[in-house]
Amino acid sequence: MTNLVGVDIGTQGVKAAIFSADGVCRAEAFEPSRPHRPSPGVVEEDPEFQLASTCRVVRECVARSGASEVAAIAVSGQMAGIIGIGEDGRAVTPYDSWLDTRCGGQITRMQGKGSEAVLRVTGNAPSFNHGPKILWWKNVRPDDYERVAKFVQPGGYVGMRLCGLRGEAAFIDTSYLHFSGFADNRAKRWDGGLCERFDVDPAKLPQIVESTETVGELTAKMAAACGLPAGTPVVAGCGDTAASFLSCGATAPGICVDVAGTASVFAATTGAFAPDTQSGTLGCGQAATPGLWHPYAYINGGGMNLEWFRREFASEGATFDELNALAAAVTPREGLPMFLPHLGGRNSPAVPALRGAWVGLAWDHTRGELFCAMLESVALEYAIYQRAVRQLLPGATFTELRITGGGEKSTVWNQIKADVLQIPIVQIQNGGGAPMGAAMLAGAGAGLFASLPEVAEKWVTLGQRFEPDASRAEYYAGRIAQYQALLEALTNWSAGS
């Protein structure tokens, strides 16, 4: 029984993977999600479909691998949405997705009643996350709210259902608490003052557990659906972002993570809880590894921008390899154009009205220089995030930035990031994403590993390393200052001032 199953209930769908105890992926399977968008701003999913998808992809992994017994299973999932469940542990609301924007008015209400208090205690300001969403159900759908015994997330809901748990056993692991709106994140408990301030009944909030805690065992019915024996332990797991960071081996201070996907996420790893009350740029969530924290920020659509450029501005049929080759031929120099990557608004901090731009264009600028500016813009934004971490935690270290996601294949982009941030960029050779992180938690919860740093050392294999060019430090320091000035100017312009 040395196999481990990790599941991720992601935005695009549910993915499962089965690993041997030494970190070899034996099989994986995926089933796309079915989001329901009945009107503008509404994005819901059926929690029962998420559960059924989990059972199907686990069963497929078991069949492909031939591993009919596992030591444990853990589930990660989308972090900022909520599901209301009844006393019987069954969903009484749809999954209110993190993409659902109906709670915008409640965000404004929370901001008016004390956004800084929420940020200081939870580590994250009110946004499209648990607190405003809970208030939306309370104030807009009061009848449904009364039927809710607890609010949980998709990973927690599926974990409960796999074990047949009732509402009183509902749980949330610590990696989600910065999105909660009502938790004392550092103390790992619900904050009575925040609950009272926003008139939320703390009885509707689930128990807080550690990511490696065993929450139950597969029931006979769920075991049959998954193709596993009844009684297989189910470990709490964590949020999908935290699981992805874990699968990159971010289990020690100084190891940063770059998720180069549809969004571009920069996260540091530190030993201290540091809510960003200074700039409001960073969120601060608990790492899956006990005692560690991830100050992070992101560009919504950082990777999507590149696809937009390839589709709209590149030669017909151009590939990213061809565009990267054009960018690689650009020599850093004064007078190159600069790009602002916030085509859909800025998220960290929130400036919804801000939009993207190229500036400093001249007739001699080329397609390669425009594309290079887009790659550089992500690194320049990351430099602002890096500076925000240093301001909060002057002793914070940045030993290396481990990169995952589709963008990690771009050698020119990796080198630009290394030169701008002046830290090494390191690829992950066997990146398994959130399912791998969940499987690592399952193994730790089952007692197969003494600690998460131990399993990360065994499972995570590093790939190519990109060292920063010290001779370009002064050049990029100037570009960072120019970018900061551009960002401030266009932020003011977008606000009409």
ABEGO torsion letter per residue (X at the ends): XABBBBBBBBAAEBBBBBBBAAGBBABBBBBBBBBBBABBGBBBBBAAAAAAAAAAAAAAAAAAAGBABBABBBBBBBAABBBBBBAAGBBABBBBBAABAAAAAAAAAAAAAGAAAAAAAAGBBBBBBAAAAAAAAAAABAAAAAABABBBBAAAAAAAAAAGBBAAABBBBAAAAAAAGABBAAAGBBBAAAAAAAGBBAAABBBBBBAABBAEBBBAAAAAAAGBBBGBBBBAEBBAAAAAAAAAGBABBGBBBBBBBABBBBBBBBABBBBBAAAGABBBBBBABBGBBBBBBBBBGAAAAAAAAAAAABBBGBBAAAAAAAAAABBBBBGBBBBBABAAEBAOBBBAABBBBBBGBBAABBAAAAAAAAAAAAAAAAAAAAAAAAAABAABBBABBBBBEAAAABAAAAAAAAAAAGBBBBBBAABAEAAAAAAAAAAAAAGABABAAAAAAAABBBBBBBBBBAAAAAAAAAAAAAAAAAAAAAAAAAAGX
